[in-house]
Amino acid sequence: MYSGSSDGEGPDAPAQRKIPPPSSMLWVRNLRRYIGSGAGLGSEALMELETKRILLDIFKEKQQKSAEAGTIPSFYKKKPEEGSISHRVQRLAKYRFLKKQSDLLLNADDLDAMWVCLRENCVIDDATGAEKMNYEDFCHIASVCTEQIGPKCRRFFSPSNFMKFEKDESGRIAILPFYLYVMRTVSLTQARIDMSELDEDSDGFLQPHEMEAYIRGLIPNLAQLRDMPAAFVQMYCRIAAHKFFFFCDPHRRGKACIKKILLSNCLQELMELHQETEEEVTDTEQAENWFSLTSAQRICDMFLALDKDMNGTLSKQELREYADGTLTDIFIERVFDEHVRRGKIGGGNAREMDFESFLDFVLALENKDAPEGLTYLFRCLDLQGRGFLTTADIHTLFRDVHQKWIEGGNYELCIEDVRDEIWDMVKPSDPLRISLADLLSCKQGGTVASMLIDVRGFWAHDNRENLLQEEEEPQEEG
């Protein structure tokens, strides 16, 4: 059928030779062998070939290690050395990421504009007078805010956010809680960005000096701290940062998780110092806030007053004067046994409490009802280190309280009656012993601890009904 020729060759021309496949040609095989050896390739091609070979070796090595390790994933990665290329790249990437996240935040003008949009497009509840919005208003406000502020506010107007808030019978939510939610989200995000910038090794934890640097940066923005003497700033930051580590670093590893710091009550207490002192905050509230200037100065004055020999540390005898000497001797001994490291003073045989340990001591006594404070005190109460208290431990602990009680001119007590009362208050799961879990679950652990370590604490419990009546009388008069 195809025997004819279109190029003028006659029918008698010899049949066309069959072309062999390229792979069977000798010159093709030689060329492939020549290229595969790398000879004859340019420098860029050689570099690319070498890179592929190295990456392939790395991939095979990882596959082999994974096969040998089984299903256990890698959980440790060595941190890059200071000044290395990988360290510099990591810091640059972190800076760019945090800068991008910061640019996505609403600033003060954006928040003001959002509040105006909310108020202009809401409805007034006839019954309560509260400003509210339904879902249609919510979507409309989202469009208006997006036009005025930009797309960065859009994430706050999602359907899931609307469903988070309490709705009335008409399906409306109040605009004020929503606006406060936006403000708190922005504030916490900004705090996380600021803390992450100070996190030198980028592990999600802050060390004490990094936390102190964060607090130092906040001082100019906190209304109640603006007039702080410059000479006191370093000491204040030390005192303030210590509370974060007392509550956010329970295992005393020397670093606190940034997420835990953001969710703690400590940060909220610190941010309360934004309020103006003259109009919004009383002297009592300032004294109760650990982060107030008044409280920090009180702590320093207290330590200096106890340090009779002015050596910068406290001995057992000096600490006994704390709280007008109402703490028992056995409790002071146990504090030094459990929470004070042995120092070099006195030839290594004497223990002295430094300022950091004193801060832990004060925080525990002022937060006895908190799990962290009660854990600190329980270690002192657990005389045998067994993880529980027996009736013999209670008797031994309360004996010193009883002695101070009688010395104060009070009526005679029966230690067994007090012991039985403590058992009734705690209601331990094991009737023969009281554990830390029992003290935490009974919600009266702080009261029990006070009864066992402080004669003033026992007096307050013994006169609780009279004290409660005295508190109620001024309220009725007001």
Secondary structure, 3 states (H helix, E strand, C coil): CCCCCCCCCCCCCCCCCCCCCHHHCHHHHHHHHHHHCCCCCCHHHHHHHHHHHHHHHHHHHHHHHHHHHCCCCCCCCCCCCCCCHHHHHHHHHHHHHHHHHHHCCCCHHHHHHHHHHHHHCCEECCCCCCEEECHHHHHHHHHHHHHHCCHHHHHHHCHHHHHCCCCCCCCCEEHHHHHHHHHHHHHHHHHHHHHHHHCCCCCCEECHHHHHHHHHHHHHHCHHHCCCCHHHHHHHHHHHHHHHHHHHCCCCCCCEEHHHHHHCHHHHHHHHHHCCHHHHCCHHHHHHCCCCHHHHHHHHHHHHHHCCCCCCCECHHHHCCHHHHCECHHHHHHHHHHHCCECCCCCCCCECECHHHHHHHHHHHHCCCCHHHHHHHHHHHCCCCCCEECHHHHHHHHHHHHHHHHHCCCCCCCHHHHHHHHHHHHCCCCCCCEEHHHHHHCCCHHHHHHHHHEHHHHHHHHCHHHHHHHHHHHHHHC
